[in-house]
């Protein structure tokens, strides 16, 4: 269970580290709220795009719309998953905001133990 995993990590933190974590999380959440609020006030409103983590169908990597990140393979053609979404208006991706992706045709090979 993920809650148990995080509970064990958090319980290992010193009180100073826990305080820093809480401050960082509050800052992050506050900035997310600011961005979201700005997005919904736009007319037409802005949305996060894509809204899914793994493409339902094969999507070919497009250098003009996406940025590949560490773990990508330039020789492969398709997007394995989206790392960081872009912003869209009327379901059309804004030109000045790229989507960060892992470009791979196959999932990462599993290491043998």
C-alpha distances in whole Angstrom, upper triangle without the diagonal:
4,6,6,7,9,10,11,13,15,16,18,20,23,24,26,23,21,24,25,21,22,25,24,21,24,27,24,24,27,28,26,28,31,31,29,32,35,34,34,37,39,41,40,36,34,31,28,29,27,25,23,21,22,26,26,30,31,32,35,34,37,38,39,36,33,33,31,29,28,27,29,32,35,37,34,35,32,29,26,23,24,23,25,27,30,32,34,37,38,35,37,36,38,40,39,35,34,30,28,27,26,29,29,30,27,24,24,25,22,23,24,23
4,5,5,6,8,10,11,12,14,16,17,21,22,24,21,19,21,22,18,19,22,21,18,21,23,21,20,24,25,23,24,28,27,26,29,32,31,31,34,36,38,37,34,32,28,25,26,25,22,21,19,20,24,25,29,30,30,33,32,34,35,36,33,30,30,28,26,25,24,27,30,33,35,32,33,30,27,24,21,22,20,22,24,27,29,31,34,35,33,35,33,35,37,36,32,31,27,25,25,24,27,27,29,26,23,22,24,22,23,24,23
4,5,5,6,9,10,10,12,14,16,19,20,22,19,16,19,20,16,17,20,19,17,19,22,20,19,23,24,22,24,27,27,26,29,31,31,31,34,36,39,38,34,32,29,27,28,27,24,23,21,23,27,28,32,33,33,36,35,37,38,39,36,33,32,31,28,28,27,30,33,36,38,36,36,33,30,27,24,24,22,24,25,29,30,33,35,37,35,36,35,36,38,37,33,32,29,28,27,27,30,31,32,30,26,26,28,25,26,28,27
4,6,5,6,9,10,10,13,15,18,19,22,19,17,20,21,18,18,22,21,19,22,24,23,22,26,27,26,27,30,31,30,32,35,34,35,38,40,42,42,38,36,33,30,31,30,28,26,24,26,30,31,34,35,36,38,37,39,40,41,38,35,34,33,30,29,28,31,34,38,39,37,38,35,32,29,27,27,25,26,28,32,34,36,39,40,38,40,38,39,41,40,36,35,32,30,29,29,32,32,34,31,27,27,28,25,26,27,25
4,6,5,7,9,10,11,13,17,19,21,18,16,19,20,16,18,21,20,18,21,23,21,21,25,26,25,27,30,30,29,32,34,33,34,37,39,42,41,37,35,32,29,30,29,26,25,22,24,28,29,32,33,33,36,34,37,37,39,36,33,31,30,27,26,25,28,31,34,36,34,35,33,29,26,24,24,22,24,27,30,32,35,38,39,37,38,36,38,39,38,34,33,30,27,27,26,29,29,31,28,25,24,25,22,22,24,22
4,5,5,6,8,10,11,15,16,17,14,13,16,16,13,14,17,16,14,17,20,18,18,22,23,22,23,26,27,26,29,31,31,32,35,36,39,39,35,33,30,27,28,27,25,24,22,24,28,30,33,33,33,35,34,36,36,38,35,32,30,29,26,25,25,28,31,34,37,35,36,33,29,27,24,24,21,22,25,28,30,33,36,38,35,37,35,36,38,36,32,31,28,26,26,26,29,30,32,30,26,25,26,24,25,27,25
4,5,5,6,9,10,13,14,17,14,12,15,16,13,14,18,17,16,18,21,20,20,23,25,24,25,28,29,28,31,33,33,34,37,39,42,41,37,35,33,30,32,31,28,27,25,28,31,33,36,37,37,39,38,40,40,41,38,35,34,33,30,29,29,32,35,38,40,38,39,37,33,30,28,27,25,26,28,32,33,36,39,40,38,40,38,39,41,39,36,35,32,30,30,29,33,33,35,33,30,28,30,27,28,29,27
4,6,5,7,9,13,14,17,14,13,16,17,15,16,20,19,18,21,23,22,22,26,27,26,28,31,31,31,34,36,36,37,40,41,44,44,40,38,35,32,34,33,31,29,27,29,33,34,37,38,38,40,39,41,41,42,39,36,35,33,30,29,28,32,35,38,40,38,40,37,34,31,29,29,26,27,30,33,35,38,41,43,41,42,40,41,42,41,37,36,33,31,30,30,33,33,35,33,29,28,29,26,26,27,25
4,6,5,7,11,13,14,11,11,14,14,12,14,17,16,15,19,21,19,20,23,25,24,26,29,29,29,32,34,34,35,38,39,43,42,38,36,33,30,32,31,29,28,25,28,31,33,36,36,36,38,36,38,38,40,37,34,32,30,27,26,26,29,32,35,38,36,38,35,32,29,27,26,24,25,28,31,33,36,39,41,39,40,38,38,40,38,34,33,31,28,28,27,31,31,34,32,28,26,27,25,25,27,25
4,5,5,9,10,12,9,7,11,12,9,11,14,14,13,16,18,18,18,21,23,23,24,27,28,28,30,32,33,34,36,38,41,41,37,35,33,30,32,31,29,29,26,29,33,35,38,38,38,40,38,40,39,40,38,35,33,32,29,27,28,31,35,38,40,39,40,37,34,31,28,28,25,25,28,31,33,36,39,41,39,40,38,38,40,38,34,34,31,29,29,29,33,34,36,34,31,29,31,29,28,30,29
4,6,8,9,12,11,9,12,14,12,13,17,17,16,19,21,21,22,24,26,26,28,30,31,31,33,36,36,37,40,42,45,45,41,39,36,34,36,35,33,32,30,32,36,38,41,41,41,43,41,43,43,44,41,38,37,35,32,31,31,34,38,41,43,42,43,40,37,34,32,31,28,29,32,35,37,40,42,44,43,44,42,42,44,42,38,37,35,33,33,33,36,37,39,37,33,32,33,31,30,32,30
4,7,9,12,9,9,13,14,12,15,17,17,17,20,22,22,23,26,27,27,29,31,32,33,35,37,37,39,41,43,46,46,42,40,38,35,36,36,34,33,30,33,37,39,41,42,41,43,41,43,42,44,41,38,36,34,31,29,30,33,36,39,42,41,42,40,37,34,32,31,28,29,32,35,37,40,43,46,44,45,42,42,44,42,38,37,35,32,33,32,36,36,39,36,33,31,32,29,29,30,28
4,6,8,6,6,9,10,9,12,14,14,15,17,19,19,21,23,24,25,27,29,30,31,33,35,35,37,39,41,44,44,41,38,36,33,35,35,33,33,30,33,37,39,42,42,41,42,40,42,41,42,40,37,35,34,30,29,30,33,36,39,42,41,42,40,37,34,32,31,28,28,31,34,36,39,42,44,42,43,41,41,42,40,36,36,34,31,32,32,35,36,39,37,34,32,33,31,30,32,30
4,5,5,6,9,10,10,12,14,15,16,18,20,21,22,24,26,27,28,30,31,33,34,36,37,39,40,42,46,46,42,40,38,36,38,38,36,36,34,36,40,42,45,45,44,46,43,45,44,45,43,40,37,36,33,32,33,36,39,42,45,44,45,43,40,38,35,34,31,31,34,36,38,41,44,47,45,46,43,43,44,42,39,38,36,34,35,35,38,39,42,41,37,35,37,35,34,36,34
4,5,5,6,9,10,10,12,14,15,16,18,20,21,22,24,26,27,29,30,31,33,35,36,37,39,41,45,45,41,39,38,36,38,38,36,36,34,37,41,43,46,46,46,47,45,46,45,46,43,40,38,38,34,33,35,38,41,44,47,46,47,45,41,39,36,35,32,31,34,36,38,41,43,46,45,46,43,43,44,42,39,38,37,35,36,36,40,41,44,43,39,37,39,37,37,39,37
4,5,5,6,9,10,11,12,14,15,17,18,20,21,23,24,26,27,29,30,32,33,35,36,38,40,43,44,40,38,37,35,37,37,36,36,34,37,41,43,46,46,45,46,43,44,43,44,41,39,37,36,33,32,34,37,40,42,46,45,46,44,40,39,36,34,31,30,33,35,36,40,42,45,44,44,42,41,42,40,37,37,35,33,35,35,39,40,44,42,39,37,39,37,37,39,37
4,5,5,6,9,10,10,12,14,15,16,18,20,21,22,24,26,27,28,30,32,33,34,36,38,42,42,38,36,34,32,34,34,33,33,31,34,37,40,42,42,41,42,40,41,40,41,38,36,33,33,29,28,30,33,37,39,42,41,42,40,37,35,32,31,27,27,30,32,34,37,40,42,41,42,39,38,40,37,34,34,32,30,31,32,35,37,40,38,35,33,35,34,33,35,34
4,5,5,6,9,10,10,12,14,15,16,18,20,21,22,24,26,27,28,30,31,33,34,37,40,40,37,35,33,31,33,33,31,31,30,33,36,38,41,42,41,42,40,41,40,41,38,36,34,33,30,29,31,34,37,40,43,42,42,40,37,35,32,30,27,26,29,31,33,36,38,41,40,41,38,38,39,37,34,34,32,30,31,32,36,37,40,38,35,34,36,34,34,36,35
4,5,5,6,9,10,11,12,14,15,16,18,20,21,23,25,26,27,29,30,32,33,35,39,39,36,34,33,31,33,34,32,33,31,34,38,40,43,43,42,43,41,42,41,41,39,36,34,34,31,31,33,35,39,41,44,43,44,42,38,36,33,31,28,27,29,31,32,36,38,41,40,41,38,37,39,36,34,34,32,31,32,33,37,39,42,41,37,36,38,37,37,39,38
4,5,5,6,9,10,11,12,14,15,17,18,20,21,23,24,26,27,29,30,32,34,37,38,34,32,31,29,31,32,30,31,29,32,36,38,41,41,40,41,38,39,38,38,36,33,31,31,28,28,30,33,36,38,41,40,41,39,35,34,31,29,25,25,27,29,30,34,36,39,38,38,36,35,36,33,31,31,30,28,30,31,34,36,39,38,35,34,36,35,35,38,37
4,5,5,6,9,10,10,12,14,15,16,18,20,21,22,24,26,27,28,30,32,36,36,32,30,28,26,28,29,27,28,26,29,32,35,38,38,37,38,36,37,36,36,34,31,29,29,26,26,27,30,34,36,39,38,39,36,33,31,28,26,23,22,24,27,28,31,34,37,35,36,33,33,35,32,29,29,27,26,27,28,32,33,36,35,32,31,33,32,32,35,34
4,5,5,6,9,10,10,12,14,15,16,18,20,21,22,24,26,27,28,31,34,35,31,29,28,26,28,29,27,28,27,30,33,36,39,39,38,39,37,38,37,37,35,32,31,31,28,28,30,33,36,38,41,40,40,38,34,33,29,27,24,23,25,27,28,31,33,36,35,36,34,33,35,33,30,30,28,27,29,30,34,36,38,37,34,33,36,35,35,38,37
4,6,5,6,9,10,11,12,14,15,17,18,20,21,23,24,26,27,29,33,34,30,28,27,26,28,29,28,29,28,31,34,37,40,40,38,40,37,38,36,36,34,32,30,31,28,28,31,33,37,38,42,40,41,38,35,34,30,28,24,23,25,26,27,30,32,35,35,35,33,32,34,31,28,29,28,27,29,30,34,36,39,39,36,35,37,37,37,40,39
4,5,5,6,9,10,11,12,14,15,17,18,20,21,23,24,26,28,31,32,28,26,25,23,25,26,25,26,25,28,31,34,36,36,35,36,33,34,33,33,30,28,27,27,24,25,27,29,33,35,38,37,37,35,31,30,27,24,21,19,21,23,24,28,30,33,32,32,30,29,31,28,25,25,24,23,25,27,30,33,36,35,32,31,34,34,34,37,37
4,5,5,6,8,10,10,12,14,15,16,18,20,21,22,24,26,30,30,26,24,23,21,23,24,22,23,22,26,29,31,34,35,33,35,33,33,32,33,30,28,26,27,24,25,27,29,33,34,38,36,36,34,30,29,25,23,20,18,20,22,23,26,28,31,30,31,28,28,30,28,25,25,23,22,24,26,30,32,34,34,31,30,33,32,33,36,36
4,5,5,6,9,10,11,12,14,15,16,18,20,21,22,25,28,29,25,24,23,21,24,25,24,25,24,28,31,33,36,37,35,37,35,35,34,34,31,29,28,29,27,28,30,32,36,37,40,39,39,36,32,31,28,25,22,20,21,23,23,26,28,31,30,31,29,28,31,28,25,26,25,24,27,29,32,35,37,37,34,34,37,36,37,40,40
4,6,5,6,9,10,11,12,14,15,17,18,20,21,23,27,28,24,22,22,20,23,25,23,25,24,28,30,33,36,36,34,35,33,33,32,32,29,27,26,27,25,26,29,30,34,35,39,37,37,35,31,31,27,24,21,19,20,21,21,25,26,29,29,30,27,26,28,25,23,24,23,23,25,27,31,33,36,36,34,33,36,36,37,40,40
4,5,5,6,9,10,11,12,14,16,17,19,20,22,25,26,22,20,19,17,20,21,20,21,21,24,27,29,32,32,31,32,30,30,29,29,26,24,23,24,22,23,25,27,31,32,35,34,34,31,27,27,23,20,17,15,17,18,18,22,24,27,26,27,24,23,25,23,20,21,20,19,22,24,27,30,33,33,30,30,33,33,34,37,37
4,5,5,6,9,10,10,12,14,15,16,18,20,24,24,21,19,18,16,19,20,19,20,20,24,26,29,32,33,31,33,31,31,30,30,27,25,25,26,24,26,27,29,33,34,37,35,35,32,28,28,24,21,18,16,17,18,18,21,23,26,25,26,24,24,26,24,21,22,21,21,23,25,29,31,34,34,31,31,34,34,36,39,39
4,5,5,6,9,10,10,12,14,16,17,19,22,23,20,18,18,17,21,22,21,23,23,27,29,31,34,35,33,35,32,32,32,31,28,27,26,28,26,28,30,31,35,36,39,38,37,34,31,30,27,23,21,18,19,19,19,22,23,26,26,27,25,24,26,24,21,23,22,22,25,28,31,34,36,37,34,34,38,38,39,42,42
4,5,5,6,9,10,11,12,14,16,17,21,22,18,16,16,15,18,20,19,21,22,25,27,30,32,33,30,32,29,29,28,27,24,23,23,25,23,25,28,29,32,33,36,35,34,32,28,28,25,21,19,16,16,16,16,19,20,24,23,24,22,21,23,20,18,20,19,20,23,25,28,31,34,35,33,33,36,36,38,41,42
4,5,5,6,8,10,11,12,14,16,19,20,16,14,13,12,15,17,16,18,18,22,24,26,29,30,28,29,27,27,27,26,23,22,22,23,22,24,26,27,31,32,35,33,32,29,26,26,22,18,16,13,13,14,14,16,18,21,21,21,19,19,21,19,17,18,17,18,20,23,26,29,32,32,30,30,34,34,36,39,40
4,5,5,6,8,10,11,12,15,18,19,15,14,13,13,17,19,17,20,21,24,26,28,31,32,30,32,30,30,30,28,25,25,25,27,26,28,30,30,34,35,38,36,35,32,29,28,25,21,20,17,16,16,15,17,18,21,21,22,21,20,23,21,19,21,20,21,24,26,30,32,35,35,33,34,37,37,39,42,43
4,6,5,6,9,10,11,13,16,18,14,13,14,14,18,20,19,22,23,26,28,30,32,33,31,32,30,30,29,27,25,24,25,27,26,29,31,31,35,35,38,37,35,33,30,30,26,23,21,17,17,16,15,17,18,21,21,22,20,19,22,20,18,20,20,21,24,27,30,33,36,37,35,35,39,39,41,45,45
4,5,5,6,9,10,11,15,15,12,10,11,11,14,16,16,19,20,23,24,27,29,30,27,29,27,26,25,24,21,21,21,24,23,26,28,28,32,32,35,33,32,29,26,27,23,19,18,14,13,12,11,13,14,18,18,18,17,15,18,16,14,16,16,18,21,24,27,30,33,34,32,33,36,37,39,43,44
4,5,5,6,9,10,13,14,10,9,9,9,13,15,14,17,19,22,23,25,28,29,27,28,27,26,26,25,22,22,22,25,24,27,29,29,32,33,36,34,32,29,26,26,23,19,18,15,13,13,11,13,13,16,16,17,16,16,19,18,15,18,17,19,21,25,27,30,32,33,32,33,36,37,39,43,44
4,5,5,6,9,12,13,10,10,11,12,16,18,17,21,22,26,27,29,31,32,30,32,30,29,29,27,24,25,26,28,28,31,33,33,36,36,39,37,36,33,29,30,26,23,22,19,17,16,13,15,15,17,18,19,19,18,21,20,18,21,20,22,25,28,31,34,36,37,36,37,40,41,43,46,47
4,6,5,7,10,12,9,8,10,12,16,18,18,21,23,26,27,29,31,32,29,31,29,28,27,25,22,23,24,27,27,30,32,32,35,35,38,36,35,32,29,30,27,23,22,18,16,15,12,13,13,16,17,18,17,15,18,17,16,19,19,21,24,28,30,34,36,37,36,37,41,42,44,47,48
4,6,6,9,9,6,5,7,9,12,15,15,18,20,23,24,25,27,29,26,28,26,25,25,23,20,21,22,25,25,29,30,30,33,33,36,34,32,29,26,27,24,20,20,16,14,12,9,10,9,12,13,14,14,13,16,15,14,16,17,19,22,26,28,31,33,34,33,35,38,39,42,45,46
4,5,8,8,5,6,8,11,14,16,15,19,22,25,25,26,28,30,28,30,29,27,28,26,23,24,25,28,28,32,33,33,36,36,38,36,34,31,28,29,26,22,22,19,16,15,12,12,11,12,14,15,16,15,19,19,17,20,20,22,25,28,30,33,35,36,35,37,40,41,44,47,48
4,7,8,6,8,11,14,17,20,19,23,25,28,28,30,32,33,31,32,31,30,30,27,25,26,27,30,31,34,36,35,38,38,41,39,37,34,31,32,29,26,25,22,19,17,14,14,12,14,16,17,18,16,20,19,19,22,22,25,27,31,33,36,38,39,38,40,44,45,47,50,52
4,6,4,6,10,13,16,18,18,22,25,27,27,29,30,31,29,30,29,27,27,24,22,24,26,29,30,33,35,34,37,36,39,37,35,32,30,31,28,25,25,21,18,16,12,11,9,11,14,14,15,13,17,17,16,19,20,23,26,30,32,35,36,38,38,39,43,44,47,50,52
3,5,8,11,15,17,19,20,23,26,28,28,29,30,32,29,30,30,28,28,25,23,25,27,30,32,35,37,36,38,38,40,38,35,33,31,32,29,26,27,23,20,18,14,12,9,10,13,14,15,14,17,18,18,21,22,25,28,32,33,36,37,39,39,41,45,46,49,52,54
4,7,10,13,15,17,18,21,24,26,25,26,28,29,26,28,27,26,27,24,21,23,26,29,30,34,35,34,36,36,38,36,33,31,28,30,27,24,25,22,19,16,12,10,7,7,10,11,13,13,16,17,17,20,20,24,26,30,31,34,35,37,37,39,43,44,47,50,52
4,7,10,12,15,15,19,22,24,23,25,26,28,25,27,26,25,26,23,20,22,24,27,28,32,33,32,35,34,37,35,32,29,27,28,25,22,23,19,16,14,10,9,6,8,10,11,12,12,16,16,16,18,19,22,24,28,29,32,34,35,35,37,40,42,44,48,49
4,7,9,12,12,16,19,21,21,22,24,25,22,24,23,22,22,20,17,18,20,23,24,28,29,28,31,31,33,31,29,26,23,25,22,18,19,16,12,10,6,6,5,8,9,10,10,9,13,13,12,15,15,18,20,24,26,29,30,32,31,33,37,38,41,44,46
4,6,9,9,12,15,18,17,19,21,22,20,22,21,20,21,19,16,17,19,21,22,26,27,26,29,29,31,29,26,24,21,22,19,15,16,13,10,8,6,5,6,8,8,9,9,10,14,14,12,14,13,16,18,21,23,26,27,29,28,30,34,35,38,41,43
4,6,6,10,12,14,15,17,19,20,18,20,19,18,19,18,14,14,16,18,19,22,23,22,25,26,28,26,24,21,18,19,15,12,12,10,6,6,5,6,9,11,9,10,9,10,14,14,11,11,10,13,14,18,20,23,24,26,25,26,30,31,34,37,39
3,5,8,10,12,12,14,16,16,14,16,15,15,16,15,11,12,14,16,17,21,21,20,23,23,25,23,20,17,14,16,13,10,11,9,5,5,5,6,9,11,8,9,7,9,12,13,10,10,8,11,12,16,17,20,21,23,22,24,28,30,32,36,38
4,6,8,9,9,11,13,14,12,14,14,14,16,15,12,11,14,15,17,20,20,18,21,21,23,21,18,15,12,13,10,8,10,9,6,7,8,8,12,13,9,10,9,12,14,15,12,11,8,11,11,14,15,18,19,20,20,22,26,27,30,33,35
4,7,9,10,11,14,16,14,17,17,18,20,19,15,15,17,18,19,21,21,21,23,24,26,23,21,18,15,15,12,9,11,10,7,9,10,10,13,14,11,13,12,14,17,18,15,14,11,13,13,16,18,20,21,22,20,23,26,27,30,33,35
4,6,7,8,12,13,13,16,16,18,20,20,16,15,17,17,18,20,19,19,21,23,24,21,19,16,12,12,9,8,10,10,9,12,13,14,17,17,14,15,14,17,19,20,17,15,12,13,12,14,16,17,18,18,17,19,23,24,27,30,32
4,7,9,12,13,12,15,15,17,19,20,16,14,15,15,15,17,16,16,18,20,22,19,18,14,11,9,6,5,7,9,9,12,15,16,19,20,17,18,16,19,20,21,17,15,11,11,10,11,13,14,15,16,14,16,19,20,23,26,28
4,6,9,10,10,13,13,16,18,20,16,14,16,15,15,17,15,15,17,19,20,16,15,11,8,7,5,6,9,12,11,14,17,18,21,21,18,19,17,20,22,22,19,17,13,12,10,10,12,12,12,13,11,14,17,19,22,25,27
4,5,7,7,10,12,14,17,18,15,14,16,15,16,18,17,15,17,18,19,15,14,10,7,7,6,8,11,13,12,14,17,17,20,20,16,17,16,19,20,22,19,16,13,13,11,11,12,12,12,13,13,16,19,21,24,27,30
4,7,9,12,14,17,20,21,18,17,19,19,20,22,20,19,20,21,21,18,16,12,11,10,10,11,15,17,15,17,19,19,21,20,17,18,18,21,23,25,22,19,16,17,14,15,15,15,14,14,15,18,21,22,26,28,31
4,6,10,13,15,18,20,17,17,19,18,20,22,20,18,19,20,19,16,13,10,10,10,11,13,17,18,17,19,20,20,22,21,18,18,18,22,23,25,22,20,17,18,15,15,14,14,12,13,15,18,21,23,26,29,32
4,7,10,12,16,17,16,15,17,16,18,20,18,15,15,16,16,12,9,6,7,8,10,12,16,18,17,18,21,20,23,23,19,19,18,21,22,24,21,18,16,16,13,13,11,11,9,11,13,16,19,21,25,28,31
4,6,9,12,14,12,11,14,13,16,18,17,14,15,15,15,11,8,5,6,8,10,11,14,16,15,15,18,17,20,20,16,16,15,18,18,20,18,15,13,13,11,11,10,11,10,13,14,17,20,23,26,29,32
4,6,10,12,11,10,12,12,15,18,16,13,13,12,12,9,6,4,6,10,11,12,15,17,16,16,19,19,22,22,18,17,16,18,17,19,18,15,13,13,11,11,9,10,9,13,15,18,21,24,27,30,33
4,6,9,8,7,9,8,12,15,14,11,11,10,11,9,6,5,6,10,11,11,13,14,14,14,17,18,21,22,19,17,15,17,15,17,15,12,10,11,9,9,7,9,10,14,15,17,20,24,26,30,33
4,5,5,6,8,10,13,16,17,13,14,12,13,12,9,9,9,13,14,13,15,15,14,14,16,16,19,20,17,15,13,14,12,14,13,10,10,11,10,12,10,13,14,17,19,21,24,27,30,33,36
4,6,5,6,8,12,15,16,13,13,11,13,13,11,11,11,15,15,14,15,15,15,14,16,17,20,22,19,17,14,14,12,13,12,9,10,10,11,12,11,14,16,19,21,22,25,28,30,34,36
4,6,8,11,14,18,19,16,17,15,17,16,14,14,14,17,17,15,16,15,14,13,14,15,17,19,17,14,11,11,8,10,10,8,10,12,13,15,14,17,19,22,24,25,28,31,33,37,40
4,7,10,13,17,18,16,17,15,18,16,14,13,12,15,14,12,14,12,11,9,11,12,15,16,14,11,8,9,7,9,8,5,6,9,10,13,13,16,18,21,22,23,27,30,32,36,38
4,7,10,13,15,12,14,13,15,14,12,11,9,12,11,9,10,10,10,9,12,13,17,19,16,14,11,12,10,11,9,5,5,6,7,10,10,13,16,18,19,20,24,26,29,32,35
4,7,10,12,10,12,11,15,14,13,12,11,13,12,10,10,10,11,11,14,16,20,22,19,17,14,14,13,12,10,6,6,5,6,8,9,13,16,18,18,19,22,25,27,31,33
4,7,8,6,9,8,12,11,11,11,9,11,10,9,9,10,12,13,17,19,23,25,22,20,17,18,16,16,13,10,9,6,5,6,6,10,13,15,15,15,19,21,23,27,29
4,6,6,9,10,14,13,14,13,11,11,11,10,8,10,13,14,18,21,25,27,24,23,19,20,19,18,15,12,10,7,6,6,8,11,14,15,15,14,17,20,21,25,27
4,6,9,11,14,14,15,15,13,12,12,12,11,13,16,18,22,24,28,30,27,26,23,24,23,21,19,16,14,10,9,7,9,11,15,15,14,12,15,17,18,22,24
4,7,10,12,11,14,13,11,10,11,12,11,14,17,19,23,26,29,31,28,27,24,25,25,24,21,18,15,12,9,6,8,8,12,12,10,9,12,14,15,19,21
4,6,9,8,10,10,9,9,10,11,11,14,16,18,22,24,28,29,26,25,22,23,22,22,19,16,14,11,8,5,5,6,9,10,10,10,13,16,18,21,24
4,5,5,8,9,10,10,13,14,15,17,19,21,25,26,30,31,28,27,24,25,24,24,22,18,16,14,11,8,6,5,8,10,11,10,13,16,18,21,24
4,5,7,10,11,12,15,16,16,18,20,21,24,26,29,31,28,26,23,24,22,22,21,17,16,14,12,10,7,8,10,13,14,14,16,20,22,25,28
4,7,10,12,13,16,18,19,21,23,24,27,28,31,33,29,28,25,27,25,25,24,20,19,17,15,12,9,8,9,12,14,14,16,20,21,24,28
4,6,9,10,13,15,17,20,21,22,25,26,29,30,27,25,23,25,24,25,23,19,17,16,13,10,7,5,5,9,11,12,14,18,20,23,27
4,7,10,12,14,17,19,19,20,23,23,27,27,24,22,20,22,21,22,21,17,16,15,12,11,7,7,6,10,13,15,17,21,23,26,30
4,6,9,11,14,16,16,18,21,21,24,25,21,20,18,21,20,22,19,16,14,13,10,9,6,6,5,9,11,14,16,19,22,26,29
4,6,7,10,13,13,15,18,19,22,23,19,19,16,19,19,20,17,14,11,10,7,6,4,6,7,9,10,13,16,19,22,25,28
4,7,10,13,14,16,20,21,24,25,21,21,19,22,22,22,20,16,13,11,8,6,6,5,6,7,7,10,13,15,19,22,24
4,6,9,10,13,17,18,22,23,19,19,17,19,20,21,17,14,11,9,6,6,8,9,10,11,10,12,15,17,20,23,26
4,6,7,10,13,15,19,20,17,17,14,16,17,17,14,11,7,6,4,6,9,11,13,14,13,15,18,20,23,26,28
4,7,10,13,16,20,22,19,19,16,17,18,17,14,11,8,5,5,7,10,13,16,16,14,15,19,20,22,26,28
4,7,10,13,17,19,17,16,13,14,15,14,11,9,6,5,7,10,13,16,19,20,18,19,23,24,26,30,31
4,7,10,13,15,13,13,10,11,13,13,9,8,5,7,9,12,14,17,20,21,20,21,25,26,29,32,34
4,7,10,13,11,10,7,8,9,9,6,6,5,8,11,14,16,19,21,23,23,24,28,30,32,36,38
4,7,10,9,8,6,6,9,9,6,8,8,12,14,18,20,23,25,27,26,28,31,33,36,39,41
4,6,5,5,4,5,9,10,9,10,11,14,16,20,21,24,26,28,27,29,33,35,38,41,43
4,5,5,7,7,10,12,12,14,14,18,20,24,25,28,29,31,31,33,37,39,41,45,47
4,5,8,10,13,15,15,16,17,20,22,25,26,29,29,32,32,34,38,39,43,46,48
4,6,9,12,15,14,14,14,18,19,22,22,25,26,28,28,31,34,36,39,42,44
4,6,9,12,11,12,13,16,18,21,21,24,25,28,28,30,34,36,39,43,45
4,6,9,8,8,9,13,15,18,19,22,23,26,26,28,32,34,37,40,42
4,6,6,8,10,14,16,20,21,24,26,28,28,30,34,36,39,42,44
4,6,7,10,14,16,20,20,23,25,28,29,30,34,36,39,42,45
4,7,10,13,16,19,20,24,26,29,29,30,34,36,38,42,44
4,7,10,13,16,18,21,24,26,26,27,31,33,35,39,41
4,6,9,13,14,18,20,22,22,23,27,29,32,35,37
4,6,10,12,15,17,19,19,20,24,26,29,32,34
4,7,9,13,16,17,17,17,21,23,25,29,31
4,6,9,12,14,13,14,18,20,23,26,28
4,6,10,11,10,11,14,17,19,23,25
4,7,9,10,11,14,17,20,23,26
4,6,7,8,11,15,17,20,24
4,7,9,12,15,18,21,24
4,6,8,11,14,17,20
4,6,9,12,15,18
4,6,9,12,15
4,6,9,13
4,6,9
4,6
4
